[in-house]
Amino acid sequence: MDRKRRLSPEQKRELWDRWKRGEALMEIGRALGRSSPNVFTMLKAKGGIAPAVRKRRCGSLGWEDREEISRGLAAGSSLRLIARKLARPASTISREVRRNGGREQYRAARAEERFQAQALRPKPCLLALRPKLRDVVAHKLEQKWSPQQIAGWLKLEHGLDEAMRVSHETIYRSLFIQARGVLKRELLVALRSRRVMRRTQGARSRAMKRSLIPDAISIRERPAEAEDRAVPGHWEGDLLAGGASSQIATLVERRSRFVILARIGATKKSDDVVAALAQQARKLPQGLMASLTWDRGSELTQHAKFTLATKVQVYFCDPHSPWQRGSNENTNGLLRQYFPKGVDLTRFTQDDLDAVALQLNSRPRKTLGFRTPADTFAETVALTG
């Protein structure tokens, strides 16, 4: 496997096409004759974002033209004769040869590389041109806001002021493409995914096995009002796993996306989980927890005890169907900013969890029109109270 050999333009296009389709690094490397680490290095250099397709200016010399010039020079042809064969002005051929070392030094490959290098004129990054906007974006990233949340909030906060508007895609590009030198690479750790490059939407995930729950009531029997999110009080829940078999319980209200976290500790016993959930449910105003949708995890085999203690009916998702608890799945992804995989969650007190929930509930959400879950939930409490 020749790792020093550069990829041809066709191979580079194939590289990015396969990456966009979500192929694994090993699959891409096998197709291109490269190792997985080598493929990763090439993708990471561009932040996982495919470079724009470049087009030659009409009338400029191409690779075939330079090959013809090189052959003509080697055969001792005059510049005018070469120009006639290419149907080009003699001055164009003269400048091309002079710029690339003259008759004796001219090589088509080297001339083409020089042309490509000089043709690179990257467009100045928007955040580089607007320092005030860049500082605001960096501050919000440090507060663990996502690029999409920042872009939406700026639009609401600054209205028609174009100088304080930026798309979430521009923020991602400024983070992942470090050649721009706008946002510090250290801010990448503030992203909930903590990735070093943009992930393609075609990436595949593996389904997780779920255990059977006795007397489980299917999500298909859940009231229709819970499905359309028009009525408050319907919640989704799951466990967020940490290191050393530690867990925390996460609850999300479907309408407002309001989050509650419950400390479980180093246990997954159903009695302990049910007790922690019931304690949090009792803190809510009357009527603001009408149902709870859970996955097929064994931690809620004692769901009947929860229903008896809280009068809240529990519904269970279909096997291998995490999208049926979409709000909770998304929230657990957000929580990984605060609780990375492998961290022992027993070291966090309930007060710590409440502080994280408060911060998460104070962040604007696109699905709420960039309002916060806390404001939306407060309106619900006021209306029901």
Secondary structure, 3 states (H helix, E strand, C coil): CCCCCCCCHHHHHHHHHHHHCCCCHHHHHHHHCCCHHHHHHHHHHCCCCCCCCCCCCCCCCCHHHHHHHHHHHHCCCCHHHHHHHHCCCHHHHHHHHHHCCHHHHCCHHHHHHHHHHHHCCCCCCHHHHCHHHHHHHHHHHHCCCCHHHHHHHHHHHHCCCHHHCCCHHHHHHHHHCHHHCCCCHHHHHHCCCCCCCCCCCCCCCCCCCCCCCCCCCEHHHCCHHHHCCCCCCEEEEEEEECECCCEEEEEEECCCCCEEEEEEECCCCHHHHHHHHHHHHHCCCCCCCCEEEECCCHHHCCHHHHHHHHCCEEEECCCCCHHHHHHHHHHHHHHCCCCCCCCEHHHCCHHHHHHHHHHHHCCCEHHHCCECHHHHHHHHHHHHC
